Amino acid sequence: MLLREEEVVGLNRKYRRMYDWIPLFYDLLATTVGPLFRVSEVLAQIAEILDVGYDDRVLETSVGTGRQIKNLVDHGMRGRFIGMDLSHGMLRRCRRNARGWQIDLPLVQANAETLPFEDEVFDVVFHIGGINFFEDKESAIREMIRAARPRGRIYIGDETQKLLEEQPSVLSRFYERADPEVYAPPLQLIPRDMLEITRHELWDDKMYMISFEKPWGK
Ligand SMILES: C[S@@+](CC[C@H](N)C(=O)[O-])C[C@H]1O[C@@H](n2cnc3c(N)ncnc32)[C@H](O)[C@@H]1O
């Protein structure tokens, strides 16, 4: 645990409380309702976009219950994965899942907005599914860039407003009817000197992914 409790404020505090309670439900939803929404197609799209080389050091910020890393491994990627998350409940479930899946996955409890890693240590840093409701998206992106090595690849994805509009009512309690800005891909927060900044549309535009590379000397 590398978290300064006094730094967990605002939206981060609110959502950590929620995620601490729902890990089992989160996984149940993924395995039961997931197939109805063609989630495996989205996972395949994600695996197509993420470029993980053999033995790459890979950090997932907001690893949740580990499903994205399992997906990458299922698609043949053999990186050295590390997961971090704010929620102890999600991490506990993730540890259990990783054991069951026989994936070696060190886990760290921390805040994505103040990552407890040295500069430039990861070949790939990725995030999927939490940033829309981070307290400070800009710091989270800055920290991902800091932790990536030069020419490292960075990926940031989350749901769009379209998912919110099309979701069935059973899911509505988990998605806040917030300002559409909240669901907009945070392209304006990516420093202009990053390389190959690309926005991908996934899942019939119900999810976005931004990918880019960190240049030398940043
Ligand atoms: C919808 S889940 C996504 C989990 C996983 N990436 C996936 O795609 O299945 C969002 C995750 O973001 C985490 N989270 C929320 N705020 C965070 C923060 N400030 N720092 C790190 N993780 C955070 C939550 O605890 C939760 O596990």
PDBQT file of the ligand as one rigid body, heavy atoms in Angstrom, charges set to zero:
ROOT
HETATM    1  C1  LIG A 301     -14.594   0.579 -14.063  1.00  0.00    +0.000 C 
HETATM    2  S1  LIG A 301     -13.219   0.077 -13.087  1.00  0.00    +0.000 S 
HETATM    3  C2  LIG A 301     -12.090  -0.437 -14.355  1.00  0.00    +0.000 C 
HETATM    4  C3  LIG A 301     -11.194  -1.557 -13.927  1.00  0.00    +0.000 C 
HETATM    5  C4  LIG A 301     -10.371  -2.197 -15.053  1.00  0.00    +0.000 C 
HETATM    6  N1  LIG A 301      -9.433  -1.266 -15.635  1.00  0.00    +0.000 N 
HETATM    7  C5  LIG A 301     -11.273  -2.799 -16.102  1.00  0.00    +0.000 C 
HETATM    8  O1  LIG A 301     -11.310  -2.272 -17.219  1.00  0.00    +0.000 OA
HETATM    9  O2  LIG A 301     -11.956  -3.794 -15.800  1.00  0.00    +0.000 OA
HETATM   10  C6  LIG A 301     -12.526   1.607 -12.516  1.00  0.00    +0.000 C 
HETATM   11  C7  LIG A 301     -11.408   1.441 -11.529  1.00  0.00    +0.000 C 
HETATM   12  O3  LIG A 301     -10.802   2.709 -11.286  1.00  0.00    +0.000 OA
HETATM   13  C8  LIG A 301     -10.349   2.721  -9.948  1.00  0.00    +0.000 C 
HETATM   14  N2  LIG A 301     -10.065   4.108  -9.545  1.00  0.00    +0.000 N 
HETATM   15  C9  LIG A 301     -10.961   5.102  -9.330  1.00  0.00    +0.000 A 
HETATM   16  N3  LIG A 301     -10.311   6.232  -8.992  1.00  0.00    +0.000 NA
HETATM   17  C10 LIG A 301      -8.970   5.952  -8.975  1.00  0.00    +0.000 A 
HETATM   18  C11 LIG A 301      -7.788   6.701  -8.698  1.00  0.00    +0.000 A 
HETATM   19  N4  LIG A 301      -7.842   7.986  -8.378  1.00  0.00    +0.000 N 
HETATM   20  N5  LIG A 301      -6.594   6.064  -8.773  1.00  0.00    +0.000 NA
HETATM   21  C12 LIG A 301      -6.515   4.759  -9.140  1.00  0.00    +0.000 A 
HETATM   22  N6  LIG A 301      -7.595   4.005  -9.401  1.00  0.00    +0.000 NA
HETATM   23  C13 LIG A 301      -8.825   4.591  -9.337  1.00  0.00    +0.000 A 
HETATM   24  C14 LIG A 301     -11.480   2.049  -9.203  1.00  0.00    +0.000 C 
HETATM   25  O4  LIG A 301     -11.102   1.606  -7.917  1.00  0.00    +0.000 OA
HETATM   26  C15 LIG A 301     -11.835   0.906 -10.168  1.00  0.00    +0.000 C 
HETATM   27  O5  LIG A 301     -11.119  -0.269  -9.856  1.00  0.00    +0.000 OA
ENDROOT
TORSDOF 0
